[in-house]
């Protein structure tokens, strides 16, 4: 069957799958969860102090050299445009807890955008050595819960598999946890609901649109209209308010 996706609701003109409108989702089941997300958005829009964070992009990768090289290229591309870059890459032999603490600390500092590329599952971002028996968790649900509160939370882009399958009736995905955790995590998440093979052109396109479009919803809409990868168009969703404006 199809992966969970909201694109079908806004691809309304003609017989293609390109969206004609921006759309986002609050993956919630209670009024308290709605209130927590709305509070994060209001704090971001009204209480986030101006500062270097508005120009700062965080690039996270697992230990797969292909993904690290992709992150290097992306970081260099946007440094050329005047943004600062921080890179956090997993390396073979490092303890999982140490990796998780470094990633958590980087996100806690509240950059404008967080871009993760690597291996992942519903509940985790993972390392990616060639030997599958050596894979370990890089960041998971508990790490989101341990994060410190912040008024300026990042927009998180998860260029990996399964970070936002929002259709499970009870189990949080990591993308949902990023958005729903009160005062912590992310102010919005762009992520896939199923298996996805990340590429440099798609990441460049999406980050470029997020830094250029008036709202995050229009950014994802524009990226999908320009893309040819059907999996990206159908599987990638915005968890959050499509009317949110990045503060850069």
C-alpha positions in Angstrom: 0.0 0.0 0.0 0.9 3.7 -0.1 3.0 5.3 2.6 1.3 7.9 4.8 1.2 11.2 3.0 -0.7 14.5 2.8 0.3 15.3 -0.8 -2.9 13.7 -2.1 -5.0 16.3 -0.4 -3.3 19.2 -2.2 -2.5 17.7 -5.7 -6.0 18.8 -7.0 -5.4 20.2 -10.4 -4.9 17.8 -13.3 -3.7 14.2 -13.1 -0.2 14.7 -11.8 1.0 14.5 -8.2 2.4 18.1 -7.9 0.8 20.0 -5.0 -1.2 23.2 -5.8 -1.3 24.3 -2.1 0.9 24.2 1.0 -0.1 21.7 3.7 1.1 20.7 7.1 0.0 18.3 9.8 -0.3 18.4 13.6 0.0 14.6 14.5 -2.0 14.8 17.7 -4.8 13.1 19.6 -5.5 15.4 22.5 -6.1 19.1 23.1 -3.0 19.2 25.3 -0.8 18.0 22.4 -2.3 20.7 20.1 -1.6 23.4 22.8 2.0 22.2 23.2 2.7 22.6 19.5 0.9 26.0 19.2 2.9 27.3 22.2 6.2 26.4 20.6 5.2 28.2 17.4 4.0 31.3 19.3 7.3 31.4 21.3 9.3 31.0 18.1 7.5 33.8 16.4 7.3 36.2 19.4 9.9 35.4 22.0 12.9 34.1 20.1 15.7 36.7 20.5 17.7 37.8 17.4 21.2 36.4 17.2 23.7 34.3 15.3 21.4 31.3 15.4 19.3 32.8 12.7 22.2 32.3 10.2 23.3 28.9 11.5 22.8 25.5 9.9 23.6 22.2 11.6 24.6 19.3 9.4 24.4 15.8 11.0 25.4 12.6 9.3 26.0 9.0 10.2 29.4 7.4 9.6 28.7 6.4 5.9 31.2 8.4 3.9 28.7 9.0 1.1 26.4 10.9 3.4 29.3 12.8 5.1 30.5 13.9 1.6 27.0 14.9 0.8 26.8 17.0 4.0 30.2 18.6 3.2 29.0 19.7 -0.2 25.7 21.1 1.2 27.5 22.9 4.0 29.9 24.5 1.6 27.1 25.4 -0.8 25.2 27.4 1.9 28.4 28.9 3.5 28.9 30.5 0.0 25.5 32.1 0.5 26.5 33.6 3.9 25.2 31.0 6.4 27.4 29.5 9.1 27.9 25.7 9.3 28.3 23.2 12.1 28.9 19.5 11.3 28.3 16.6 13.6 29.4 13.3 12.0 29.4 9.8 13.7 32.6 7.9 13.5 33.4 4.3 13.8 34.4 3.1 17.2 32.8 6.0 19.1 30.5 5.1 22.0 26.8 5.5 21.2 26.2 7.6 24.3 28.9 10.0 23.3 27.5 10.4 19.8 24.0 11.0 21.2 25.2 13.6 23.6 27.0 15.6 20.9 24.0 15.5 18.6 21.6 16.5 21.4 23.9 19.4 22.4 24.1 20.6 18.8 20.3 20.6 18.4 19.8 22.1 21.8 21.8 25.2 20.8 18.9 26.1 18.5 20.2 26.5 15.0 17.9 27.8 12.3 17.9 24.4 10.5 19.0 20.9 11.3 19.7 18.6 8.4 20.2 14.9 9.1 21.2 12.5 6.4 21.9 8.8 7.1 20.2 5.6 8.1 17.1 5.7 10.2 13.9 4.0 11.5 10.6 5.0 13.0 12.1 5.7 16.4 15.8 6.5 15.6 18.5 8.0 13.5 21.3 5.4 13.2 24.9 5.0 12.3 25.6 3.3 9.0 28.9 1.2 8.9 29.1 -1.4 6.1 28.8 -4.2 8.6 25.1 -4.1 9.7 25.9 -5.9 12.9 27.8 -2.7 14.0 25.0 -0.3 13.5 24.0 1.6 16.6 21.7 4.4 17.6 22.8 8.0 16.9 19.6 9.8 18.2 16.3 8.5 19.4 13.0 9.3 21.2 14.7 9.5 24.7 17.2 12.0 23.3 14.4 14.4 22.3 12.9 14.1 25.8 16.3 14.9 27.4 16.7 18.2 25.4 16.7 21.5 27.2 13.8 23.9 26.5 14.5 26.7 24.1 12.5 29.7 22.6 14.1 29.3 19.2 13.8 25.7 18.2 15.0 24.6 14.8 13.2 23.3 11.7 14.4 19.7 11.4 14.9 18.0 8.0 15.3 14.3 8.2 16.7 12.9 4.9 16.4 9.3 5.9 13.9 6.5 6.1 10.8 6.4 8.3 11.3 9.5 10.4 7.6 10.6 10.2 5.1 7.7 9.6 2.4 9.6 11.4 -0.3 6.9 10.7 0.5 4.6 13.6 -2.4 4.9 16.1 -0.2 4.8 19.3 3.5 4.8 18.6 5.4 8.1 18.2 7.9 8.4 15.3 11.0 10.5 15.9 9.6 13.2 13.8 6.3 13.3 15.8 8.3 13.4 19.0 10.4 16.3 17.8 7.2 18.3 17.1 5.0 17.2 20.0 7.4 17.4 23.0 6.5 20.6 24.9 9.2 23.4 24.7 11.8 21.1 23.2 12.7 19.4 19.9 11.7 21.2 16.8 9.2 23.9 15.7 8.6 22.0 12.5 9.8 18.7 10.9 10.1 17.7 7.2 10.6 14.0 7.0 9.6 10.8 5.1 6.9 8.3 6.1 8.6 5.3 4.5 11.8 4.1 2.9 13.7 6.8 1.1 17.1 7.2 -0.6 18.5 10.7 0.1 20.3 12.6 -2.7 22.3 15.8 -2.8 20.0 17.5 -5.4 16.9 17.0 -3.3 18.5 18.2 -0.1 19.9 21.2 -1.9 16.5 22.0 -3.4 14.7 21.6 -0.1 17.1 23.7 2.0 17.2 26.3 -0.7 13.5 26.7 -0.7 13.3 26.8 3.1 15.7 29.7 3.1 13.9 31.5 0.2 10.1 30.8 0.4 7.9 33.0 2.6 6.7 30.0 4.7 7.9 26.4 5.4 4.7 25.1 3.8 5.4 27.0 0.5 9.0 25.8 0.7 8.0 22.1 0.7 5.3 22.8 -2.0 7.8 24.5 -4.2 10.4 21.8 -3.8 7.9 19.1 -4.7 6.7 21.0 -7.8 10.4 21.3 -8.9 11.3 17.7 -8.1 11.0 14.6 -10.3 11.4 12.0 -7.5 8.0 10.6 -7.0 8.9 9.0 -3.6 10.0 12.4 -2.3 6.7 14.0 -3.6 4.5 11.3 -2.0 6.4 10.4 1.2 7.7 13.7 2.5 5.4 15.6 4.8 5.5 18.7 6.9 4.8 18.1 10.5 3.9 21.6 11.8 2.2 24.8 10.7 2.6 25.5 6.9 2.3 29.2 7.6 5.4 29.3 9.8 8.0 31.8 8.7 11.7 31.0 9.3 13.3 33.7 11.4 16.4 34.5 9.2 
